[in-house]
Amino acid sequence: MASKAITVAVGIPMIIVGVLMAWLWAPMGEDLQNQVELVGSTIGILGVIFFIAGLFYSKEPVMH
């Protein structure tokens, strides 16, 4: 059972913010372009991790 709260409320917004930072804000900031790209891509990668974690999250332990 997936957790929609983690996937929708945390993962997707982090991915969107990371993409916007890396693609839109970084080219405008000439002095700090590398740092903004690094932070944006890090936020995006963490968003993907939270998205995947939300898909595998379950409140009840899985017993085989």
Contact map, one row per residue, 1 for C-alpha under 8 A:
1110000000000000000000000000000000000000000000000000001111000000
1111000000000000000000000000000000000000000000000000011111000000
1111111000000000000000000000000000000000000000000000011111000000
0111111110000000000000000000000000000000000000000000011000000000
0011111111000000000000000000000000000000000000000000010000000000
0011111111100000000000000000000000000000000000000110110000000000
0011111111110000000000000000000000000000000000000111111000000000
0001111111111000000000000000000000000000000000000010000000000000
0001111111111000000000000000000000000000000000000000000000000000
0000111111111100000000000000000000000000000000100110000000000000
0000011111111110000000000000000000000000000001111110010000000000
0000001111111111000000000000000000000000000000110010000000000000
0000000111111111100000000000000000000000000000100000000000000000
0000000001111111110000000000000000000000001101110000000000000000
0000000000111111111000000000000000000000001111110000000000000000
0000000000011111111100000000000000000000000100000000000000000000
0000000000001111111110000000000000000001001100000000000000000000
0000000000000111111111000000000000000011111110000000000000000000
0000000000000011111111110000000000000001100100000000000000000000
0000000000000001111111111000000000000001000000000000000000000000
0000000000000000111111111100000000011011100000000000000000000000
0000000000000000011111111100000000011111100000000000000000000000
0000000000000000001111111110000000001000000000000000000000000000
0000000000000000001111111111000000000000000000000000000000000000
0000000000000000000111111111100000010000000000000000000000000000
0000000000000000000011111111110111011000000000000000000000000000
0000000000000000000000111111110010000000000000000000000000000000
0000000000000000000000011111110010000000000000000000000000000000
0000000000000000000000001111111110010000000000000000000000000000
0000000000000000000000000111111110000000000000000000000000000000
0000000000000000000000000000111110000000000000000000000000000000
0000000000000000000000000100111111110000000000000000000000000000
0000000000000000000000000111111111111000000000000000000000000000
0000000000000000000000000100000111111100000000000000000000000000
0000000000000000000000000000000111111110000000000000000000000000
0000000000000000000011001100100111111111000000000000000000000000
0000000000000000000011100100000011111111100000000000000000000000
0000000000000000000001000000000001111111110000000000000000000000
0000000000000000010011000000000000111111111000000000000000000000
0000000000000000111111000000000000011111111100000000000000000000
0000000000000000011011000000000000001111111110000000000000000000
0000000000000000010000000000000000000111111111000000000000000000
0000000000000110110000000000000000000011111111100000000000000000
0000000000000111111000000000000000000001111111110000000000000000
0000000000000010010000000000000000000000111111111000000000000000
0000000000100110000000000000000000000000011111111100000000000000
0000000001111110000000000000000000000000001111111110000000000000
0000000000110110000000000000000000000000000111111111000000000000
0000000000100000000000000000000000000000000011111111100000000000
0000011001100000000000000000000000000000000001111111110000000000
0000011101110000000000000000000000000000000000111111111000000000
0000001000000000000000000000000000000000000000011111111100000000
0000011000000000000000000000000000000000000000001111111110000000
0111111000100000000000000000000000000000000000000111111110000000
1111001000000000000000000000000000000000000000000011111110000000
1110000000000000000000000000000000000000000000000001111111000000
1110000000000000000000000000000000000000000000000000111111100000
1110000000000000000000000000000000000000000000000000000111111000
0000000000000000000000000000000000000000000000000000000011111000
0000000000000000000000000000000000000000000000000000000001111100
0000000000000000000000000000000000000000000000000000000001111110
0000000000000000000000000000000000000000000000000000000000011111
0000000000000000000000000000000000000000000000000000000000001111
0000000000000000000000000000000000000000000000000000000000000111
